[in-house]
Protein backbone atom coordinates (compact mmCIF):
# COMPACT_ATOMS: atom_id res chain seq x y z
CA UNK A 1 0.00 0.00 0.00
CA UNK A 2 2.81 2.38 0.88
CA UNK A 3 4.53 1.56 -2.39
CA UNK A 4 1.32 2.28 -4.31
CA UNK A 5 0.96 5.68 -2.60
CA UNK A 6 4.57 6.55 -3.33
CA UNK A 7 4.13 5.62 -6.99
CA UNK A 8 1.02 7.79 -7.11
CA UNK A 9 2.99 10.78 -5.80
CA UNK A 10 5.77 10.17 -8.31
CA UNK A 11 3.24 9.96 -11.16
CA UNK A 12 1.50 13.17 -10.07
CA UNK A 13 4.84 15.03 -9.80
CA UNK A 14 5.91 13.79 -13.22
CA UNK A 15 2.59 14.75 -14.79
CA UNK A 16 2.06 18.09 -13.05
CA UNK A 17 5.66 19.26 -12.68
CA UNK A 18 5.96 22.17 -10.24
CA UNK A 19 2.19 22.47 -9.97
CA UNK A 20 1.85 18.81 -9.03
CA UNK A 21 4.56 19.14 -6.40
CA UNK A 22 3.07 22.28 -4.82
CA UNK A 23 -0.46 20.86 -4.74
CA UNK A 24 0.57 17.49 -3.37
CA UNK A 25 -1.37 16.52 -0.23
CA UNK A 26 -0.60 14.04 2.48
CA UNK A 27 -3.95 12.31 2.18
CA UNK A 28 -3.59 11.72 -1.54
CA UNK A 29 -6.66 13.38 -3.04
CA UNK A 30 -8.03 14.67 0.30
CA UNK A 31 -6.98 17.82 2.17
CA UNK A 32 -5.56 16.97 5.59
CA UNK A 33 -5.02 19.26 8.60
CA UNK A 34 -1.27 18.66 8.30
CA UNK A 35 -1.41 20.10 4.76
CA UNK A 36 -2.81 23.37 6.11
CA UNK A 37 -0.11 23.44 8.78
CA UNK A 38 2.62 22.72 6.22
CA UNK A 39 1.50 25.31 3.69
CA UNK A 40 0.96 27.88 6.45
CA UNK A 41 4.49 27.32 7.71
CA UNK A 42 5.89 27.62 4.18
CA UNK A 43 3.98 30.84 3.49
CA UNK A 44 5.11 32.43 6.77
CA UNK A 45 8.70 31.33 6.17
CA UNK A 46 8.63 32.75 2.64
CA UNK A 47 7.32 36.10 3.88
CA UNK A 48 9.90 36.27 6.66
CA UNK A 49 12.73 35.56 4.22
CA UNK A 50 11.70 37.61 1.19
CA UNK A 51 9.51 40.44 2.50
CA UNK A 52 12.49 42.53 3.73
CA UNK A 53 14.17 42.13 0.34
CA UNK A 54 11.00 43.09 -1.52
CA UNK A 55 10.55 46.09 0.79
CA UNK A 56 14.13 47.13 0.03
CA UNK A 57 13.48 46.98 -3.72
CA UNK A 58 10.23 48.96 -3.40
CA UNK A 59 11.90 51.57 -1.18
CA UNK A 60 14.68 52.08 -3.72
CA UNK A 61 12.12 53.75 -6.02
CA UNK A 62 10.88 56.19 -3.35
CA UNK A 63 11.96 59.77 -2.78
CA UNK A 64 13.68 60.81 0.44
CA UNK A 65 10.45 62.35 1.75
CA UNK A 66 8.48 59.14 1.11
CA UNK A 67 11.03 57.11 3.05
CA UNK A 68 10.35 59.04 6.25
CA UNK A 69 6.58 59.42 5.93
CA UNK A 70 4.38 57.93 8.63
CA UNK A 71 2.74 55.50 8.32
CA UNK A 72 5.12 54.02 5.74
CA UNK A 73 3.80 52.79 2.41
CA UNK A 74 4.87 49.59 0.69
CA UNK A 75 4.66 50.83 -2.91
CA UNK A 76 6.31 54.00 -4.26
CA UNK A 77 3.84 56.75 -5.09
CA UNK A 78 3.89 60.05 -6.94
CA UNK A 79 1.45 62.90 -6.24
CA UNK A 80 -0.80 64.15 -9.01
CA UNK A 81 -0.08 67.82 -9.69
CA UNK A 82 -1.64 70.72 -11.52
CA UNK A 83 -0.09 73.89 -12.93
CA UNK A 84 -1.83 77.16 -12.07
CA UNK A 85 -1.10 80.68 -13.16
CA UNK A 86 0.69 82.70 -10.50
CA UNK A 87 2.54 79.72 -9.03
CA UNK A 88 6.09 78.88 -10.03
CA UNK A 89 5.81 75.14 -9.40
CA UNK A 90 3.13 72.49 -9.95
CA UNK A 91 0.79 72.14 -6.98
CA UNK A 92 -0.09 68.66 -5.61
CA UNK A 93 -3.74 67.65 -5.68
CA UNK A 94 -5.50 66.60 -2.49
CA UNK A 95 -8.97 65.34 -1.62
CA UNK A 96 -10.49 67.56 1.09
CA UNK A 97 -13.49 66.56 3.21
CA UNK A 98 -15.58 69.73 3.62
CA UNK A 99 -17.84 70.70 6.51
CA UNK A 100 -20.92 69.22 4.83
CA UNK A 101 -19.19 65.87 4.36
CA UNK A 102 -18.58 66.19 0.64
CA UNK A 103 -15.14 65.51 -0.83
CA UNK A 104 -13.61 68.06 -3.19
CA UNK A 105 -10.37 67.80 -5.11
CA UNK A 106 -8.25 70.89 -4.47
CA UNK A 107 -4.64 72.00 -4.95
CA UNK A 108 -2.32 72.33 -1.98
CA UNK A 109 -0.53 75.67 -1.82
CA UNK A 110 1.27 75.22 1.48
CA UNK A 111 1.05 73.10 4.56
CA UNK A 112 2.22 72.59 8.10
CA UNK A 113 1.77 69.92 10.72
CA UNK A 114 -1.83 70.83 11.57
CA UNK A 115 -3.05 73.13 8.78
CA UNK A 116 -3.02 72.76 5.00
CA UNK A 117 -3.62 75.75 2.73
CA UNK A 118 -5.55 74.80 -0.42
CA UNK A 119 -7.10 76.44 -3.47
CA UNK A 120 -9.73 75.40 -5.99
CA UNK A 121 -7.88 74.61 -9.30
CA UNK A 122 -11.09 75.43 -11.19
CA UNK A 123 -10.98 78.96 -9.76
CA UNK A 124 -7.27 79.84 -9.59
CA UNK A 125 -8.06 83.53 -8.92
CA UNK A 126 -9.95 82.69 -5.73
CA UNK A 127 -8.46 83.15 -2.27
CA UNK A 128 -6.75 80.08 -0.72
CA UNK A 129 -8.20 78.84 2.56
CA UNK A 130 -7.03 76.64 5.42
CA UNK A 131 -8.29 73.15 6.34
CA UNK A 132 -7.16 70.76 9.10
CA UNK A 133 -4.59 68.17 8.12
CA UNK A 134 -6.75 65.26 9.25
CA UNK A 135 -9.33 66.14 6.58
CA UNK A 136 -6.83 66.10 3.72
CA UNK A 137 -5.83 63.03 1.70
CA UNK A 138 -3.17 63.30 -1.02
CA UNK A 139 -4.04 62.15 -4.54
CA UNK A 140 -1.30 59.74 -5.57
CA UNK A 141 -0.64 56.94 -8.01
CA UNK A 142 1.91 54.13 -8.07
CA UNK A 143 5.03 55.24 -9.92
CA UNK A 144 8.37 53.50 -10.25
CA UNK A 145 10.92 56.23 -10.88
CA UNK A 146 14.51 55.46 -11.87
CA UNK A 147 15.76 58.87 -10.68
CA UNK A 148 17.43 57.34 -7.61
CA UNK A 149 19.39 54.93 -9.79
CA UNK A 150 20.40 57.37 -12.53
CA UNK A 151 21.36 60.15 -10.11
CA UNK A 152 23.29 57.79 -7.84
CA UNK A 153 25.20 56.26 -10.76
CA UNK A 154 26.13 59.75 -11.99
CA UNK A 155 27.39 60.79 -8.55
CA UNK A 156 28.83 57.39 -7.72
CA UNK A 157 31.67 55.78 -9.77
CA UNK A 158 29.68 52.58 -9.92
CA UNK A 159 31.64 50.87 -12.69
CA UNK A 160 34.98 51.51 -10.95
CA UNK A 161 33.74 50.11 -7.66
CA UNK A 162 32.03 47.23 -9.47
CA UNK A 163 35.27 46.30 -11.21
CA UNK A 164 37.15 46.37 -7.90
CA UNK A 165 34.52 44.19 -6.22
CA UNK A 166 34.51 41.69 -9.09
CA UNK A 167 38.32 41.48 -9.08
CA UNK A 168 38.48 40.98 -5.32
CA UNK A 169 35.69 38.42 -5.30
CA UNK A 170 36.93 36.36 -8.26
CA UNK A 171 40.59 36.30 -7.23
CA UNK A 172 39.84 35.65 -3.57
CA UNK A 173 37.45 32.83 -4.43
CA UNK A 174 39.94 31.20 -6.80
CA UNK A 175 42.77 31.39 -4.25
CA UNK A 176 40.46 30.13 -1.49
CA UNK A 177 39.42 27.11 -3.53
CA UNK A 178 43.03 26.18 -4.37
CA UNK A 179 44.46 26.59 -0.87
CA UNK A 180 41.54 24.99 0.98
CA UNK A 181 41.28 22.06 -1.45
CA UNK A 182 45.00 21.32 -1.12
CA UNK A 183 44.78 21.41 2.68
CA UNK A 184 41.66 19.23 2.64
CA UNK A 185 43.31 16.75 0.27
CA UNK A 186 46.28 16.38 2.56
CA UNK A 187 44.17 16.07 5.72
CA UNK A 188 41.79 13.53 4.21
CA UNK A 189 43.99 11.29 2.03
CA UNK A 190 47.47 11.35 3.60
CA UNK A 191 48.30 9.59 6.85
CA UNK A 192 50.96 11.29 8.93
CA UNK A 193 51.65 11.97 12.57
CA UNK A 194 49.69 14.93 13.94
CA UNK A 195 47.11 14.97 11.17
CA UNK A 196 44.13 15.04 13.53
CA UNK A 197 45.83 17.58 15.80
CA UNK A 198 46.40 19.92 12.87
CA UNK A 199 42.78 19.54 11.82
CA UNK A 200 41.56 20.32 15.34
CA UNK A 201 43.76 23.41 15.50
CA UNK A 202 42.27 24.60 12.20
CA UNK A 203 38.77 24.08 13.56
CA UNK A 204 39.69 25.85 16.80
CA UNK A 205 40.40 29.04 14.86
CA UNK A 206 36.67 29.25 14.15
CA UNK A 207 36.21 30.31 17.77
CA UNK A 208 38.64 33.24 17.44
CA UNK A 209 36.72 36.50 16.83
CA UNK A 210 37.68 38.37 13.68
CA UNK A 211 38.20 41.58 15.66
CA UNK A 212 41.03 39.94 17.61
CA UNK A 213 43.20 39.30 14.53
CA UNK A 214 42.43 42.47 12.58
CA UNK A 215 45.21 44.57 14.10
CA UNK A 216 47.92 41.88 13.70
CA UNK A 217 46.71 41.20 10.15
CA UNK A 218 46.85 44.91 9.32
CA UNK A 219 50.39 45.20 10.73
CA UNK A 220 51.50 42.25 8.59
CA UNK A 221 49.89 43.73 5.48
CA UNK A 222 51.53 47.10 6.15
CA UNK A 223 54.90 45.45 6.71
CA UNK A 224 54.64 43.69 3.36
CA UNK A 225 53.79 46.94 1.59
CA UNK A 226 50.30 45.72 0.63
CA UNK A 227 48.42 48.50 2.39
CA UNK A 228 46.12 50.43 0.06
CA UNK A 229 46.14 47.53 -2.39
CA UNK A 230 43.44 45.14 -3.53
CA UNK A 231 45.81 42.25 -2.85
CA UNK A 232 45.88 43.37 0.77
CA UNK A 233 42.14 42.74 0.83
CA UNK A 234 42.35 39.39 -0.96
CA UNK A 235 45.24 37.47 0.62
CA UNK A 236 44.59 37.62 4.42
CA UNK A 237 41.29 35.72 4.12
CA UNK A 238 42.38 33.24 1.45
CA UNK A 239 42.57 30.23 3.78
CA UNK A 240 39.36 29.64 5.72
CA UNK A 241 38.83 26.92 8.35
CA UNK A 242 35.22 26.53 7.19
CA UNK A 243 36.38 25.71 3.68
CA UNK A 244 38.99 23.23 4.88
CA UNK A 245 36.43 21.45 7.04
CA UNK A 246 33.78 21.35 4.31
CA UNK A 247 36.11 20.00 1.63
CA UNK A 248 37.85 17.52 3.95
CA UNK A 249 34.56 15.98 5.02
CA UNK A 250 33.54 15.59 1.39
CA UNK A 251 36.88 14.15 0.28
CA UNK A 252 36.67 11.51 3.00
CA UNK A 253 33.79 9.99 1.02
CA UNK A 254 36.07 9.45 -2.03
CA UNK A 255 37.39 5.84 -1.94
CA UNK A 256 41.12 5.51 -1.22
CA UNK A 257 41.23 2.55 -3.62
CA UNK A 258 40.60 4.95 -6.50
CA UNK A 259 43.72 6.93 -5.60
CA UNK A 260 45.77 3.73 -5.11
CA UNK A 261 44.76 2.56 -8.58
CA UNK A 262 45.88 5.87 -10.05
CA UNK A 263 49.26 5.58 -8.28
CA UNK A 264 49.71 2.06 -9.62
CA UNK A 265 49.12 3.43 -13.13
CA UNK A 266 51.91 5.94 -12.54
CA UNK A 267 49.87 9.07 -11.83
CA UNK A 268 51.65 11.76 -9.81
CA UNK A 269 50.14 13.24 -6.66
CA UNK A 270 49.49 16.50 -8.48
CA UNK A 271 47.65 14.66 -11.27
CA UNK A 272 45.59 12.74 -8.72
CA UNK A 273 44.65 15.99 -7.03
CA UNK A 274 43.87 17.83 -10.27
CA UNK A 275 42.17 15.13 -12.36
CA UNK A 276 40.54 12.90 -9.73
CA UNK A 277 39.97 14.74 -6.47
CA UNK A 278 38.81 18.11 -7.83
CA UNK A 279 36.27 16.72 -10.34
CA UNK A 280 34.79 14.37 -7.75
CA UNK A 281 34.64 17.17 -5.16
CA UNK A 282 32.83 19.55 -7.54
CA UNK A 283 29.61 19.79 -5.44
CA UNK A 284 31.53 20.76 -2.31
CA UNK A 285 33.70 23.16 -4.32
CA UNK A 286 30.52 24.80 -5.64
CA UNK A 287 29.20 25.23 -2.09
CA UNK A 288 32.48 26.76 -0.96
CA UNK A 289 32.43 29.02 -4.04
CA UNK A 290 29.02 30.36 -3.07
CA UNK A 291 30.14 30.96 0.50
CA UNK A 292 33.36 32.65 -0.60
CA UNK A 293 31.60 34.87 -3.12
CA UNK A 294 29.08 35.95 -0.50
CA UNK A 295 31.78 36.62 2.09
CA UNK A 296 34.01 38.65 -0.21
CA UNK A 297 31.27 40.51 -2.04
CA UNK A 298 29.60 41.66 1.18
CA UNK A 299 32.82 42.32 3.10
CA UNK A 300 32.93 45.87 4.41
CA UNK A 301 35.10 46.24 7.51
CA UNK A 302 38.39 44.78 6.23
CA UNK A 303 38.39 46.70 2.89
CA UNK A 304 37.49 49.85 4.83
CA UNK A 305 40.58 49.35 7.02
CA UNK A 306 43.00 48.47 4.22
CA UNK A 307 41.86 50.86 1.45
CA UNK A 308 42.18 54.64 1.64
CA UNK A 309 42.26 55.59 -2.03
CA UNK A 310 38.84 56.21 -3.54
CA UNK A 311 39.67 54.57 -6.86
CA UNK A 312 40.34 51.28 -5.02
CA UNK A 313 37.07 51.17 -3.06
CA UNK A 314 34.78 48.18 -3.43
CA UNK A 315 31.03 48.64 -3.75
CA UNK A 316 30.35 48.10 -0.07
CA UNK A 317 32.93 50.68 0.97
CA UNK A 318 31.81 53.07 -1.76
CA UNK A 319 28.25 53.04 -0.42
CA UNK A 320 29.60 54.65 2.71
CA UNK A 321 30.24 57.83 0.69
CA UNK A 322 26.50 58.60 0.71
CA UNK A 323 26.62 58.89 4.49
CA UNK A 324 27.51 62.38 5.65
CA UNK A 325 28.15 63.76 9.10
CA UNK A 326 24.66 65.26 9.44
CA UNK A 327 22.63 63.68 6.66
CA UNK A 328 22.39 60.30 4.94
CA UNK A 329 20.84 60.10 1.48
CA UNK A 330 18.95 56.89 2.06
CA UNK A 331 17.16 56.91 -1.29
CA UNK A 332 20.50 56.68 -3.10
CA UNK A 333 21.88 54.16 -0.60
CA UNK A 334 18.90 51.88 -1.18
CA UNK A 335 19.19 52.16 -4.96
CA UNK A 336 22.88 51.29 -4.93
CA UNK A 337 22.24 48.47 -2.45
CA UNK A 338 19.81 46.87 -4.90
CA UNK A 339 22.42 47.11 -7.66
CA UNK A 340 25.04 45.48 -5.45
CA UNK A 341 22.65 42.62 -4.67
CA UNK A 342 22.03 41.74 -8.31
CA UNK A 343 25.40 40.03 -9.08
CA UNK A 344 25.34 37.88 -5.94
CA UNK A 345 21.73 36.93 -6.68
CA UNK A 346 22.63 35.78 -10.19
CA UNK A 347 25.56 33.71 -8.90
CA UNK A 348 23.41 32.10 -6.25
CA UNK A 349 20.70 31.28 -8.81
CA UNK A 350 23.20 29.38 -10.98
CA UNK A 351 24.99 27.52 -8.17
CA UNK A 352 22.22 26.92 -5.63
CA UNK A 353 21.49 23.43 -6.97
CA UNK A 354 24.84 22.27 -5.55
CA UNK A 355 24.13 23.54 -2.02
CA UNK A 356 21.92 20.69 -0.81
CA UNK A 357 24.12 17.99 -2.36
CA UNK A 358 27.35 19.53 -1.16
CA UNK A 359 26.31 20.24 2.42
CA UNK A 360 24.48 16.91 2.83
CA UNK A 361 27.58 14.94 1.88
CA UNK A 362 30.05 16.95 3.96
CA UNK A 363 28.42 16.40 7.31
CA UNK A 364 28.06 20.15 7.80
CA UNK A 365 25.16 21.11 10.05
Secondary structure, 3 states (H helix, E strand, C coil): CHHHHHHHHHHHHHHHHHHHHHCCECEECECCHHHHHHHHHHHHHHHHHHHHHHHHHHHCCCCHHHHCCCCCCCCCEEECEECCCCCCCCEEEEEEECCCCCEEEEEEEEECCCEEEEECHHHCCCCCEEEEHHHEEECEEECCCCHHHHHHHHHCCHHHHHHHHHHHHHHHHHHHHHHHHHHHHHHHHCCCCCHHHHHHHHHHHHHCCHHHHHHHHHHHHHHCCCCCCHHHHHHHHCCCHHHHHHHHHHHCCCCHHHHHHHHHCCCCHHHHHHHHHHHHCHHHHHHHHHHHHHHHHHCCHHHHHHCCCHHHCCHHHHHHHHECCCCECHHHHHHHHHHHHHHHHHHHHHHCHHHHHHHHCCCCC
